[in-house]
């Protein structure tokens, strides 16, 4: 294994005791949810912040919603260019030492900024912070409380060996400005900006995690983290992630590169694309999955769920697509309800 250079070479200046926090909301046709997102920032217990809302060419009444809050935020309207470019626009306008992102269909817990600031002050080597979240449906009702062990520290080895670590979605990400500037601008690929940021920023410092749900993540079918069986897109995401990791490693002078064949999700998606794989390949996928969970220090239940999901995808591709579309729990519920219905019809 190549010895990694010390991250002390990338230390950044300390932030102030009460730093200005820039919150950037990126919006595209989410007028329905936008007021809740904006209000969640305005009601923060930590009040030294600026709120920037970038509307990425919405065709609904988002402009009307944003203009209702014109005295409380900085509004930017641009032609549709994608999430990454919307965030680039917001970052360029921002002044904060800490930058937090918020998708317009999500919203913050009232103590989010206070706890992020406290964590950055306590851990001067952290350049990225993520935290847990509560999943809600399109009506705002809680569906799942995501409390998991988030990876902390130097994750470069995990990225170069496994292609991943445990982090949260866009609305759960916060950055030290000076570190974020090292990887700007956010490119058009990957299409999900958080994929790019979480794969590149860690090469400039340690990542941190707050194991509390400080954000409400809305699952409604149109967002990228909603369950998807779009195999070409899922493969594209894993390929783009590998490219981002290797480009970042090259930029900081590392010779080690990530081999995408060590990406267990990529191997699973390939199995689905091929319509199934041999038992030998399936066993290799399961072995990689177990090794990955040990390396990332996942919980026993999370490890088992991933083994089960990946095993189904590798050996039973038609069922695997249903698992991706519904999620493992939704898939098992569907199977159980179908079995019960069949049993009832025969009695």
C-alpha positions as CSV (number, residue, x, y, z in Angstrom):
1,X,0.0,0.0,0.0
2,X,1.3,3.5,-0.8
3,X,2.0,5.6,2.2
4,X,-0.2,8.6,2.3
5,X,1.3,12.1,2.9
6,X,0.4,13.7,6.1
7,X,-2.7,15.9,6.0
8,X,-1.0,18.5,8.2
9,X,0.4,19.8,4.9
10,X,-3.1,21.0,4.2
11,X,-4.0,22.7,7.5
12,X,-6.1,25.8,7.2
13,X,-6.5,28.9,9.3
14,X,-8.7,28.7,12.4
15,X,-12.2,30.0,12.2
16,X,-13.5,32.8,14.4
17,X,-15.3,32.1,17.7
18,X,-18.7,33.1,16.2
19,X,-18.0,32.6,12.5
20,X,-20.4,33.7,9.8
21,X,-22.1,30.7,8.3
22,X,-23.3,30.8,4.7
23,X,-26.4,28.6,4.0
24,X,-27.0,28.0,0.3
25,X,-30.3,26.7,-0.8
26,X,-30.4,25.3,-4.4
27,X,-33.9,25.2,-5.8
28,X,-35.5,23.9,-9.0
29,X,-39.3,23.7,-9.1
30,X,-39.8,23.1,-5.4
31,X,-42.0,26.1,-4.6
32,X,-44.2,23.7,-2.6
33,X,-41.4,22.9,-0.2
34,X,-39.3,26.0,-0.3
35,X,-41.0,28.0,2.5
36,X,-40.3,25.3,5.0
37,X,-36.6,25.2,3.9
38,X,-36.3,28.9,4.2
39,X,-38.1,29.1,7.5
40,X,-35.9,26.4,9.0
41,X,-32.8,28.5,8.4
42,X,-34.4,31.8,9.6
43,X,-35.4,30.1,12.9
44,X,-31.9,28.7,13.7
45,X,-30.7,29.2,17.3
46,X,-27.4,30.3,15.9
47,X,-28.1,33.6,14.2
48,X,-24.7,34.7,12.6
49,X,-25.6,33.5,9.2
50,X,-26.4,34.6,5.7
51,X,-29.0,32.8,3.6
52,X,-28.5,32.6,-0.2
53,X,-31.2,31.0,-2.3
54,X,-30.2,30.1,-5.9
55,X,-33.1,29.4,-8.1
56,X,-31.9,27.2,-11.0
57,X,-34.4,28.3,-13.7
58,X,-37.6,27.1,-12.0
59,X,-40.8,27.1,-14.1
60,X,-43.2,27.0,-11.2
61,X,-44.0,29.9,-8.7
62,X,-40.6,29.6,-6.9
63,X,-39.7,33.2,-7.7
64,X,-42.9,34.4,-6.0
65,X,-42.1,32.4,-2.9
66,X,-38.5,33.6,-2.8
67,X,-39.4,37.2,-3.2
68,X,-41.7,37.0,-0.2
69,X,-38.5,36.6,1.9
70,X,-36.4,39.2,0.0
71,X,-35.6,41.1,3.2
72,X,-34.2,38.0,4.9
73,X,-32.1,36.4,2.2
74,X,-29.9,36.9,-0.9
75,X,-31.9,35.8,-4.0
76,X,-30.2,34.7,-7.2
77,X,-32.1,33.7,-10.3
78,X,-30.3,31.9,-13.1
79,X,-31.0,29.8,-16.2
80,X,-31.2,26.1,-15.5
81,X,-27.7,24.7,-15.3
82,X,-27.9,21.9,-12.8
83,X,-27.3,21.4,-9.1
84,X,-23.5,21.8,-9.2
85,X,-23.6,25.1,-11.0
86,X,-26.3,26.4,-8.7
87,X,-24.0,25.7,-5.7
88,X,-21.1,27.3,-7.5
89,X,-23.2,30.4,-8.0
90,X,-24.1,30.4,-4.3
91,X,-20.6,29.8,-3.1
92,X,-19.2,32.6,-5.3
93,X,-21.7,35.0,-3.7
94,X,-21.1,33.8,-0.1
95,X,-18.9,35.3,2.6
96,X,-19.0,32.7,5.4
97,X,-16.1,30.9,7.0
98,X,-18.4,27.8,7.1
99,X,-20.7,26.8,4.2
100,X,-23.8,24.6,4.6
101,X,-25.9,23.3,1.8
102,X,-29.7,22.8,1.9
103,X,-31.8,21.3,-0.9
104,X,-35.1,23.2,-1.3
105,X,-37.2,20.1,-0.5
106,X,-35.4,19.4,2.8
107,X,-35.2,21.5,6.0
108,X,-32.9,22.0,9.0
109,X,-33.4,21.2,12.7
110,X,-33.3,24.4,14.7
111,X,-30.0,23.6,16.3
112,X,-28.2,22.5,13.1
113,X,-26.0,25.6,12.7
114,X,-25.1,25.9,16.4
115,X,-24.0,22.3,16.5
116,X,-22.0,22.4,13.2
117,X,-20.2,25.6,14.4
118,X,-19.4,24.0,17.8
119,X,-18.0,20.9,16.0
120,X,-15.8,22.9,13.7
121,X,-14.4,24.9,16.6
122,X,-13.7,21.8,18.6
123,X,-12.0,19.9,15.8
124,X,-9.8,22.3,13.8
125,X,-8.6,19.5,11.4
126,X,-12.1,18.8,10.2
127,X,-12.8,20.2,6.8
128,X,-16.2,18.5,6.2
129,X,-19.0,17.7,8.6
130,X,-22.0,15.5,8.0
131,X,-24.7,14.4,10.4
132,X,-27.7,12.0,10.7
133,X,-31.2,12.8,9.4
134,X,-34.9,12.0,9.6
135,X,-36.5,10.8,6.4
136,X,-39.9,12.2,5.7
137,X,-42.4,11.7,2.9
138,X,-43.7,14.3,0.5
139,X,-46.3,15.4,3.1
140,X,-43.6,15.9,5.7
141,X,-44.5,12.8,7.9
142,X,-41.5,11.0,9.4
143,X,-40.8,7.6,7.7
144,X,-37.4,6.7,9.2
145,X,-34.9,8.0,11.7
146,X,-31.4,7.6,10.2
147,X,-29.0,7.2,13.1
148,X,-25.8,5.6,11.9
149,X,-22.1,5.7,12.7
150,X,-20.7,8.3,10.4
151,X,-17.0,8.0,9.4
152,X,-14.6,10.4,11.1
153,X,-11.0,11.2,10.6
154,X,-8.7,10.6,7.6
155,X,-10.8,8.7,5.0
156,X,-8.3,8.8,2.1
157,X,-7.5,5.1,2.6
158,X,-11.2,4.2,2.6
159,X,-11.7,6.2,-0.6
160,X,-8.6,4.7,-2.3
161,X,-9.4,1.1,-1.2
162,X,-13.3,1.0,-1.0
163,X,-14.5,4.0,-2.9
164,X,-16.7,5.2,-0.1
165,X,-17.2,5.9,3.6
166,X,-20.3,6.7,5.7
167,X,-21.6,10.3,5.0
168,X,-24.9,12.0,4.6
169,X,-26.8,13.7,1.7
170,X,-26.3,17.2,0.5
171,X,-28.5,18.9,3.1
172,X,-26.4,17.2,5.8
173,X,-23.0,18.6,4.5
174,X,-21.0,21.5,5.9
175,X,-17.6,22.7,4.9
176,X,-14.7,24.8,6.1
177,X,-14.6,27.5,3.3
178,X,-10.8,27.4,2.9
179,X,-11.0,23.6,2.2
180,X,-13.9,23.8,-0.1
181,X,-12.1,26.3,-2.3
182,X,-9.5,23.7,-3.0
183,X,-11.9,21.6,-5.2
184,X,-14.0,24.3,-6.9
185,X,-15.7,24.7,-9.2
186,X,-18.1,21.8,-8.9
187,X,-18.1,20.1,-12.3
188,X,-21.2,19.0,-14.3
189,X,-20.3,15.4,-13.6
190,X,-21.1,13.7,-11.3
191,X,-24.6,14.9,-11.7
192,X,-25.0,14.8,-7.9
193,X,-22.8,17.5,-6.4
194,X,-22.5,15.8,-3.0
195,X,-20.9,12.8,-4.8
196,X,-18.1,15.1,-6.1
197,X,-17.6,17.0,-2.8
198,X,-17.5,14.0,-0.5
199,X,-15.0,12.2,-2.8
200,X,-12.6,15.1,-3.2
201,X,-12.6,17.4,-0.1
202,X,-11.4,14.6,2.3
203,X,-8.0,14.7,0.5
204,X,-7.4,18.1,2.1
205,X,-8.3,17.2,5.7
206,X,-10.2,15.1,8.1
207,X,-14.0,14.6,8.0
208,X,-16.2,14.7,11.0
209,X,-19.7,13.4,11.9
210,X,-22.4,14.5,14.3
211,X,-24.5,11.4,15.2
212,X,-27.7,13.4,15.7
213,X,-30.5,14.0,13.2
214,X,-30.1,17.7,12.4
215,X,-31.9,17.7,9.0
216,X,-35.2,16.4,7.6
217,X,-34.7,14.6,4.2
218,X,-37.7,14.4,2.0
219,X,-38.3,11.2,-0.1
220,X,-40.7,12.0,-2.9
221,X,-39.5,10.1,-6.0
222,X,-37.9,13.0,-7.8
223,X,-34.8,13.4,-5.7
224,X,-31.6,11.5,-6.5
225,X,-31.4,9.5,-3.3
226,X,-34.9,8.2,-3.7
227,X,-34.9,4.5,-4.4
228,X,-34.0,4.0,-8.0
229,X,-33.5,1.0,-10.4
230,X,-32.0,3.2,-13.1
231,X,-29.0,1.0,-13.6
232,X,-27.2,3.2,-16.2
233,X,-27.4,6.1,-13.9
234,X,-26.3,4.1,-10.9
235,X,-23.3,2.8,-12.8
236,X,-22.5,6.3,-14.0
237,X,-22.5,7.5,-10.4
238,X,-20.0,4.9,-9.3
239,X,-17.8,5.5,-12.3
240,X,-17.9,9.2,-11.7
241,X,-17.0,8.7,-8.0
242,X,-14.0,6.6,-8.9
243,X,-12.8,9.3,-11.4
244,X,-13.3,12.0,-8.7
245,X,-11.3,10.0,-6.2
246,X,-8.4,9.4,-8.6
247,X,-8.3,13.0,-9.8
248,X,-8.2,14.3,-6.2
249,X,-5.4,11.8,-5.3
250,X,-3.4,13.0,-8.3
251,X,-3.9,16.7,-7.3
252,X,-2.4,16.2,-3.9
253,X,0.5,14.1,-5.1
254,X,-0.6,10.6,-4.3
255,X,0.4,7.8,-6.6
256,X,-2.2,5.3,-5.3
257,X,-5.4,5.0,-7.4
258,X,-8.8,3.4,-6.7
259,X,-9.7,0.3,-8.7
260,X,-13.4,0.4,-9.5
261,X,-13.5,-3.4,-9.4
262,X,-13.1,-3.0,-5.6
263,X,-16.4,-1.0,-5.6
264,X,-19.0,-3.6,-4.4
265,X,-21.9,-1.4,-5.5
266,X,-20.4,-1.1,-9.0
267,X,-20.1,-4.9,-9.2
268,X,-23.7,-5.3,-8.0
269,X,-25.1,-2.9,-10.6
270,X,-23.0,-4.6,-13.3
271,X,-24.5,-8.0,-12.2
272,X,-28.0,-6.5,-12.7
273,X,-27.0,-5.0,-16.1
274,X,-25.8,-8.5,-17.2
275,X,-29.0,-10.2,-16.0
276,X,-27.1,-12.1,-13.3
277,X,-23.7,-13.5,-12.6
278,X,-22.0,-16.8,-11.6
279,X,-22.0,-18.1,-8.1
280,X,-18.3,-17.4,-8.0
281,X,-18.8,-13.7,-8.8
282,X,-21.7,-13.6,-6.4
283,X,-19.6,-14.9,-3.6
284,X,-16.8,-12.4,-4.4
285,X,-19.4,-9.6,-4.2
286,X,-20.6,-10.8,-0.8
287,X,-17.0,-11.1,0.4
288,X,-16.3,-7.6,-0.8
289,X,-19.4,-6.4,0.9
290,X,-18.3,-7.9,4.2
291,X,-14.8,-6.4,3.9
292,X,-16.3,-3.0,3.2
293,X,-18.6,-3.1,6.2
294,X,-15.7,-4.1,8.5
295,X,-13.5,-1.3,7.1
296,X,-16.3,1.4,7.4
297,X,-17.3,-0.1,10.8
298,X,-20.9,-0.5,9.9
299,X,-23.3,-2.0,12.5
300,X,-24.2,-5.7,12.4
301,X,-27.7,-5.0,11.2
302,X,-26.5,-2.6,8.4
303,X,-23.9,-5.2,7.4
304,X,-26.5,-7.9,7.2
305,X,-29.0,-5.8,5.2
306,X,-26.3,-4.9,2.7
307,X,-25.2,-8.5,2.3
308,X,-28.8,-9.5,1.7
309,X,-29.6,-6.8,-0.8
310,X,-26.4,-7.3,-2.7
311,X,-26.9,-11.1,-2.7
312,X,-30.3,-10.7,-4.2
313,X,-29.0,-8.3,-6.8
314,X,-26.2,-10.6,-7.8
315,X,-28.2,-13.9,-8.0
316,X,-31.8,-12.8,-8.7
317,X,-31.6,-9.7,-11.0
318,X,-35.3,-9.3,-11.5
319,X,-35.8,-9.3,-7.8
320,X,-32.7,-7.1,-7.4
321,X,-34.3,-4.3,-9.4
322,X,-37.4,-4.5,-7.2
323,X,-35.1,-4.2,-4.1
324,X,-33.4,-1.1,-5.6
325,X,-36.8,0.4,-6.5
326,X,-38.5,-0.2,-3.2
327,X,-35.7,-0.5,-0.7
328,X,-34.9,-3.7,1.1
329,X,-37.6,-3.1,3.8
330,X,-40.2,-2.2,1.2
331,X,-39.3,-5.2,-0.9
332,X,-39.7,-7.6,2.1
333,X,-43.0,-6.0,3.0
334,X,-44.3,-6.4,-0.5
335,X,-43.2,-10.1,-0.6
336,X,-44.8,-10.7,2.8
337,X,-48.1,-9.0,1.8
338,X,-48.2,-11.0,-1.5
339,X,-47.6,-14.2,0.4
340,X,-50.3,-13.5,2.9
341,X,-52.7,-12.5,0.1
342,X,-52.0,-15.8,-1.8
343,X,-52.5,-17.8,1.4
344,X,-55.8,-16.1,2.1
345,X,-57.0,-16.8,-1.5
346,X,-56.4,-20.5,-1.1
347,X,-58.2,-20.9,2.2
